[in-house]
Amino acid sequence: MPEKGPVIPAVGKPDHNNKEAVCIHTKKIYDACRDKDCLEDLRVYLTRSSQAIVDKAINVKCRRSELIGVFIDVEPVSFNRGFFSVDVKYFYRITADAFCGVRMPVQVTGLATFDKRVILFGSEGNAKIFSSAASYGGTDAQLMRRANMPIAVVEVVDPICLNMRTIDTTDCSHRHLGDCNLCDVPDSIGIFYDEELVLGGEEKRMFVTLGQFSIIRLERDTQLVIPSYDFCMPEKECVGAREDSPCDLFEKIRFPVDEFFPPDVCEYKDFRDIKDGCCR
């Protein structure tokens, strides 16, 4: 039997509440970074009907930008042991309003992509990992991880649409923009569109500038010793549905003061450091 690890004192609690130290299997973050990227002039590959509208449009305005997929690849850095390059490809669904004369704007949609590479420390691991977990839909065999590579995790929110414009492909001064066409659209991304995307041969090209916040980290499976206090037993009782009258339920709802009195600028966190205003 392996020896029990040392009892770790509980932080902020009496030591007698700590029963023992236990070993758990979890994912440890070895390295992480955060970024605030301004993605300028990303080419938007429009759907077939949207491209026909943009070709005749005199102006476009961004309506919404949505992150619909992220492809991640991790490779070791040959000249620096323990470090890995993380290649990330973002896929955005862009929705815009196209203005054709004095008529109401027409909504158009398309796809924009962005490639990013970061280098993070992921340590080294040469052990091959086996698992007795069953493979559903196949033979009930042990699962083997061929390479003990760290796992890259990308946390990202929908981007902020900062600017949008179109250029005429016959304009020699801007012809170089968007020359690198998207060769293919993955099936997992294509399902977000009702029709095929135009990848070349257009009269006008649409470009969007996005603001993107992201966190990228490398994780590995590891064993950690942590203090154990007791088993987790829920303290809240399960409450079933009650047949209260609608008015009784309404009486329990707090009056929405904020809806009638919008907050001042100083109540927002982003404006707490304004020096020439009321906030400090």
HUQUI-V307895 format. One record per run of one state. SS is the DSSP state (a for helix, b for strand, c for the rest). FROM is the first residue (numbers start at 1). TO is the last residue. If there is no record, write none. Layout:
ss=SS from=FROM to=TO
ss=SS from=FROM to=TO
//
This chain:
ss=c from=1 to=14
ss=a from=15 to=17
ss=c from=18 to=19
ss=b from=20 to=47
ss=a from=48 to=54
ss=c from=55 to=58
ss=b from=59 to=76
ss=c from=77 to=82
ss=b from=83 to=99
ss=c from=100 to=105
ss=b from=106 to=121
ss=c from=122 to=128
ss=b from=129 to=131
ss=c from=132 to=142
ss=b from=143 to=145
ss=c from=146 to=150
ss=b from=151 to=156
ss=c from=157 to=159
ss=b from=160 to=168
ss=c from=169 to=171
ss=a from=172 to=174
ss=c from=175 to=186
ss=a from=187 to=190
ss=c from=191 to=196
ss=b from=197 to=197
ss=c from=198 to=203
ss=b from=204 to=228
ss=c from=229 to=245
ss=a from=246 to=251
ss=c from=252 to=256
ss=a from=257 to=260
ss=c from=261 to=264
ss=a from=265 to=267
ss=c from=268 to=268
ss=a from=269 to=271
ss=c from=272 to=280
//
